[in-house]
């Protein structure tokens, strides 16, 4: 019974996160959704263990994180490192970019993603 509650809670949290996407996440999602990035399928706000990743390509086991301005603090950096270590231990590669990269160098972000996807 607890597992159903946990799954339900995770689904609600993922739904809430999808509705509260940052502008950078919305912009990047426009290029990832519906297999638009050369046929690679992505999902958004996917729970993996205790964490939610912004975008996930399950086929390539690639988690994509779009970091905002708050990720510059020591506490956030420590949290991000724990999250990355957890995801890597679960067999996922983590691709990080920040909001400014998405707004000012979207082609570079997409090219970087394609390099990771092709190298999986």
Residue pairs with C-beta under 8 A, 6 or more apart in sequence:
10 47
13 47
13 52
14 45
14 46
14 47
14 52
15 45
17 45
17 52
18 44
18 45
21 29
21 44
21 45
22 66
22 68
22 99
23 99
24 66
24 68
24 98
24 99
24 102
24 103
25 44
25 54
25 66
27 102
27 103
27 106
28 55
28 64
28 66
28 102
28 106
28 109
29 44
29 55
30 36
31 37
31 106
31 110
32 40
32 42
32 44
32 55
32 64
33 42
33 44
35 41
35 42
37 110
37 113
37 114
37 117
38 114
38 117
40 57
40 59
40 60
40 117
41 57
41 58
41 59
42 55
42 56
42 57
42 64
43 55
43 56
43 58
44 54
44 55
44 56
45 52
45 53
45 54
46 52
46 53
46 55
46 56
46 63
48 56
48 63
48 86
48 87
48 90
48 92
49 86
49 90
50 86
51 83
51 86
51 87
53 63
53 64
53 65
53 87
53 92
54 63
54 64
54 65
54 66
55 63
55 64
55 66
56 62
56 63
56 64
56 92
57 64
57 117
59 120
60 93
60 116
60 117
60 120
61 91
61 92
61 93
61 120
62 92
62 93
62 94
62 95
62 113
62 116
62 117
62 120
63 87
63 92
63 93
63 94
63 95
64 94
64 95
64 96
64 97
64 113
65 80
65 83
65 94
65 95
65 96
65 97
66 97
66 98
66 99
66 102
67 80
67 96
67 97
67 98
67 99
68 98
68 99
69 99
70 76
71 77
71 80
71 98
80 96
83 94
84 94
84 96
87 94
88 94
93 116
93 120
95 112
95 113
95 116
97 109
97 112
101 108
101 109
102 109
